[in-house]
Amino acid sequence: MEPAHQPLSGVVVIDLTQIYNGPYCTFLLAAGGADVIKIEPPGGEHLRKRQVTGTAALPFAMLNQYKRSLRLDLKTERGRELLRALAKDADVLVENFAPGVMDRLGLGRAAMAEINPRLIYAASSGYGSTGPYRDYPAMDLTVQAMSGIMSVTGFPDGEPVRAGPTVCDFFGGVHLYAAVMTALFERERTSQAHAVEVAMLEASYFSLSSNLAALHGRGAARRVGNRQGSLSLAPYNIYPTSDGYIAIITNHDAHWQSLLTAFGQQALNDDPRFQTIKARVEHMETVDAMVSAWTRKLTKQAAFELLIRHRVPCAPVREIPEVLADPHLHARGWLKEVDHPEFGRLTLPSSPLHIDGLPPPPHRPSARLGADGRAVLAERLGLDDAELDRLERDGVI
C-alpha cells in the first residue's frame, strides 16, 4: 500500500542544523512529509558527538526521525560544490550556525539565492544576523540569562535559576518552522522566495507576558517561585500532598467556588477576604496556607481526582518516568515504543501537529551518520558509483 500523501510531500529541505534549535524545525518539516536531507560534517553534528557521554542518544533519535543522513565535508571545495548542486533543486535550506559562518564558506543566503532564486534560506541564531549582540556565542543557557527568563525563575529569597527544559532552543525552533511555512505559503502565492531568520532572544520574549505585566503594574518583575508571574491570581501555586505535589490554579470566581465545594469549605464563600480575585490576591499567603492544609491530607492522585471531578484546573506534579509512561499520550499514539537500530528500545514522540484525516508518516528512525549519502547523491545529482567511490576515498562523503 502506498503511504498516505503528506502536506509537505515533494518539498526538499537541505538541513544543516545542529543540537536542538534547528533540528526541531526540520523535524517538524520531515514529519509533515518533506524530504529532509540532514547534512553533517565528517564527525557528525554536535549532538551526535555528545553520545560519548551516554546522554544524547534519545534527543538525537527524537529530533532526527524521518530524515535522511548525508555526511559531507564543507571544508573541501568539492563538498561545497555538492551542497550547491543539491541546493539548485531544493525548496528550503535551514541552518543555525553563528551568523557569518555560511558566508565565510561561500554558502550564505546571497550565494544560495544566485544558485536557486526559489530557495527559501532559513537561519536561526541566538541574537539574529544584525545588531550589537550578533556575534555573541549563544546557547539555551545564555539566552535564558539574556532574555530575563532566568531572572524570574526561582524563589524570591534564592538566586536566579535556569528553567529546567531547554526552552529558548525550542522557542527558536518552532518559530523557525513557522517562518519557513509562512515563506513557503508566500512563494505559492507570488512565486517569490524570501529568506527568513529567527533570533532565539526575540522568540523567547512573549513567554514573559505575565512578568511584563508585573513590571507594568508594580515597577518590578521579581522571582515569585511557583506563583503567577504578575501575582494577579490566587490560588495559583504548587501545593504539598502526602506523597508529592499538585499544581492548582483558579482562574476566576467559579473555579474558586468549585475548589471550596471539593474540599467542603463552602462557608468561606461568605468571607469577604476571599469573595473576589482582588481580595484573594490581597490575602494570598492565607489562601495558600489554607489550600496547603487541605491538599496535605491527600495523595497527589486523590487530590487530582477530587478536584478534576469539580472541574478545578489542576495536575499532579509528575516525574519524567511517569510522563514517559503516560497512558493518554500512548493512547493517542503520540508516544511509541520503538526498537531503534542504533540505540535500542526507546520511547519516541511524534509531531505535535495533528492534521485531521491524515495519519502521521510511517516511523523512520534517525539514521546512522552518512547512511543515505550515496543514495541521496545518486538520486538528486545523478552521480554514478565510480564518482561516489572517489568521493568516499577523498573523505568528501
N, C-alpha and C positions, 0 to 999 in steps of 0.2 A: 504494500500500500504506500502511495506517495505521501510524504509528510505534509501536514496542513500548511497552506500558504500563511506566511507571517507578514506583518505590516511592513517590515523593512527588507523583505526578500529582494535580492538584486542590488541592494546598496552595499558597496565595497568600502571598507574602512581600513586605513593604514594606522595601526596602533603602535605608537612609540612611547606609551605611558609606563609608569613605574609606581611601586608602592600601592597606595590606596586611592588617592585623589583621581588621577586619570583612569586607572583601571576600572573604577566603579562606573564611570561614564561609559567606557567601551563595553563593560559587562552588560549594561542596560541595552546598548545598541545590539550586541550579539544576541541577547535574549529576545529581542524584538525581531530577529531574523536576519540581521545584517551579516555579511561575510567579513568578520573581523580578523585581520591578519596581524598577529602580535609579533612585532619585530624587536628582538633583543640583542644586546651585544654578546660577544663570544662567551663571557662568563655568566650570562643571564642577567635579568634586571635585579635591582637591589633587593626586592622582597624575596625573590628566589634564593639569593645568596644568604638570606637570614635563616634558611633552613638548617644551616650547620648548628644553630642553637636549639633546634627542635621546636621552634615556636611559630614558624612561618608556613608550615605545610597547609594548615586549614585555611588561613586567609588567602594564600595563593590559589588554592583549589577553588575557593568560593568566587573570587574575583575574576578568574580566568576560564570559567566554564564557557563552552560554546565557541571558543576562539581557536584559530589555527596558529601554530608557532613557527616562526622563521628566525633563525639565528643569522645575523648579518652584521659584519664589521663595518660601521660607518666611518671609521678612521682610515679606511682604504678608499682610494678613488673608485675602484671597481664596485665596492659596496655602496658608495653614494650613487654611482650610475644605476645600479639595480633599484635603489629606492626611487630615483627619479623616474625610471621606466615603470615601476609599479604605480607611481602617482599619476601617470598620464591617463589611466583609465579608472582611477578610483574616484569615489564621491566625497570622502571625508578623510582628512589626516588629523590625528589627535596626538598632542604631546603635552607633557607637563614638566619639561626641563626648566631650569632657570632661564629667565629672559636673556636672549643673546646667544645661547648655545647653538640653536639651529642655524642662525645667521652665520656664525663662525664656520659651520660645516658647509655653508652654501646651500642650505636646505630650508631657509626661512620662508615666511609667508609670501614675500615678494617673488622669490625664486620659484616657489611652487605655483604661484599664480601664472607665471610665464609658461610653465610646462603644461598646466591644465587650468584654464580660466574657470572651469566648472567645479573645481575642487574647493570644498569648504575646509579651511585651515582653522583648527580649533586648538587653543592653548589655554592652559591653566597654570597659575603660579601663586605664590603667596601674596604678592602685593601688586601684580599687574606689570605690564610692559612699559609703563611711564610712571613718573612721579619720583620723589626723592627716596622712597624705600625700594625702588625697583630691583636693586642688586643685593638686597639683604638676603642671606640664606633663610629659607622658610620651611619649617616643618609644622605639623599639627601643634606641637607643644609651644613653639614660638608664636604662632598665630593666635593660639588661645591667650597667650600673655599680651600680645599687642592689641588684640581686639577688645579687651576688657572682660572677656568671659571668665578668665581666671580670677579677676579681682572681685567678682560677685559670687564665686563658688567657694563654699565652706561656711564656717560659723563665725559670728561676729567677733568672738574672742580668739580666733585662730588665724593662721597665716593663709594667704591665697592658696587655692587648691586647683590642680588640673582637673577638668571634667573627666570622668572615668573613660568614656568612649573617645575615639578619635574624631570628634565632632566636626572640626574645621576641614579636615580632609574630605569627609563625606558631604558636608555642605558644598564644598567646591565641586566635587564630582557630580552631584545631582544637578547643580546649576549649569555645569558644563554640558551635561546631557540635554538640558532644556535649551541651551543656546544652540547646540548642534541641530536639534529638531526644529527650532524656530528658523534657522538658516536654511535647512532642507525645505521647509514649507515655503519660504520666500523664493527659493530657487525654482520650485514647482510653478509658482505663480508668475514670476517675472523672468526666469532663466538667468538671473543674476546671482552669483555666488559671493557671499560675504564671509570674510574672516571673522571669527568670534574669539573672545577671551573672557576668562573668569578669574578674578582675584579672590583667593580664599578669605582675605580680610573683609572684603565687601560682602561676600556670600554669607558671612557669619553675623553680620550686623543686625539683621532683622530678628535673630534669636534673642536679642537683648530687649525686646519690646517692653516687657514688664519692668525691667531695670531702668530703662529710659523713662518710663512713666514715673518711677520713684524719683529719679533725678529731677524731673519737671515739677513734681509735687513737693519734694522735701529739700531740694537743693543738694542732695547727696544720694548716691547709689552705693549701698554697702552690702556686705555679706549678711544673709539672713538665714543661713542654714537651709532647712527644707521648707521654709515658708515661701509664700509667693513673693516674687521679686519686688513688687511695688507695695507689699503689705496691705493689700486692699481687700483681702478675703480672710475669713476665719469661720470655722476651722479650715486650714489648708496646711497640712503637715504630715509627718511620718510619726505614727503612734505605736507605743510598745504593746505587744501581746505576750501571752505566756510562753511562746516559743519563737518569737521573732518580731516582725514589724508589719504594719499595714498603712498604706497611704490613703488619706481621706481628704476630700475637698467638698465643700458645699458652695455651689456657685451662685445660689440665690436662696430666698427665704423658704421656698418649697423644699429644697434639699435639706435645709436645717430642720424644718419641721419633721421631715421623714426620718432624719437622724435621731431626733428626740423620741419619735414613736418606736423606732427599732430598739432603743435602749430603755423604753418605759419611762421616759423623763418628760412627758407631755406637760407637766406642771410648769416647766421652765418657759413655756410659750408665753406665760403672763409676766415673766421677769423683764423689766424694761432694759436690763443690761444686754439682753440677747434678742430683742424683738426685730431689730433691723441689722443689715450688713454693717452699717456705720457703727452701731452700738457694739456689735460683736468684735469688730476690729479694735475699738477703743478698750475692750476688755479681753484682748487676745490671750494674754497669759492665763486668765481664769478659764477661758474656753478650752485652751489646750490642756490644762490640768484636768478639767472635767472629762474630756474625751479620753485622755490617757487612763484615767481611773476606770472608765467603762471598758476600754479595749483590753486592759492588762489582765482582766479576769478570763479572757477567751484565748483560744489558739488563733493564729492568724487566719486559718482556713474557716474556722467557725465565725469569726468576726466578719470575714469577707462574705460568707453565705448569708449571714443575718442582714448585713447592710445592702447587699445586692437584691434580696427579696423586697426591700423597701426602696429600691431604685436610688440609693445613695452612691454617687461616684466614688469608687474605692478600688484598691487592688492590693493583694499581699505583696510584700517585698520579696521577690524570689531570687534564688541563687542561679548562676548561669547554668548548671546542670539541669535545674528544673525547667529552664527555658528551652534547652536542647531537647527535652523530652515532652515539650508542651503538646497535649492532645489536640488542642484547637489547630495549631499550625500544621500538625501532621494530618489531621482530618481534612484540612483544606488542600492537602498535597503540596504545601509550600515548603515545608521541611521534609527531606527524604533521606533515608539511609542509603548510602552509595558505597559500593566497593570500588575505590579509586585504584587504578592500575599502578600508581606510583606511591600513594600514601596510605593505602589500606582502607579500612572501614571508616567512613566519615559521615557526619550529618551535615548536609548541604542545603542552603536555601535556593529558592528560585527568584525570579524577578518579582519585586513587589508591585509591578504594573500589570494589572489584570485587564484583559480586553475581552468583553463579552462575546461569546461564540467562537473564540479562538483558543485552543489548548496551548499550553506552553510548548516550546520546541522540545524535541527529544533531548534527553540529557547527553551532553558531550563533555567529558571530564577535561580539566586543564591538561594541556599537552606537555610532554617532555620537551626540554629545550631543543628547538630546531626540528622537531619531529615531522613537521609538514613542509619543511623548506623546499625539498626537491619537487614535491607535488605542486606547491604554490608557484614556483618559478617556471615549471614546465607548463602549467595551466595558464598563468597570467601573461608570461613573456615568451612562451614557446621555446624555451631552452631545451636542447637535447641532452642525452646522457653524457656525452663527451664533455660538453661545456659545464654541466653540473659537477662532473668528476673533477674538472680542472678548478672550479670554484672551491670545492672541498679541499683539494690538495693545497691551494693557496691560502686557506683559512678564511676566505671571504664569507662562506656559509658553513 
